[in-house]
């Protein structure tokens, strides 16, 4: 087992030991390959399609994305890829929390073998989810709208295009969490006004 994989698994295990164990036991996903960008950064690519990030400078691409969504509150990243977008948002200080939705432990295993994601995975603001049934709950636990502000979904478009069914259902689960939070806020506001009248 590579030292990079072990480092990533240790970081994930600090936050989610069950998912780390699942990733450890998974076979790598054969739908991914890897290329080097012009800056030398590792870029995951669909084996039968495009790169998931800029082939020139994926770090700069991610920083531009983070700068375009200042004060995002909670960001749900639909797809992890090389982790460039979540890392850029955390670096910019433009979010309170991030939820990363990825399509399975085998995808994580493949990414963990080639990309150093340990700092991202160890960050207490970050939650990683691979089970669609857990997405709504993860978003609800991570998001306090009154304190954090907006929720934004940031799709890794080339990866979402590889499995539109999964990521459409993930987006629907995020929407369900948003609607639930809005209903909770409305109830709190209504009952709060009655209490203080």
Order of alpha helices (4+ residues) and beta strands (2+ residues): alpha-alpha-beta-beta-alpha-beta-alpha-beta-alpha-alpha-beta-alpha-alpha-beta-alpha-alpha
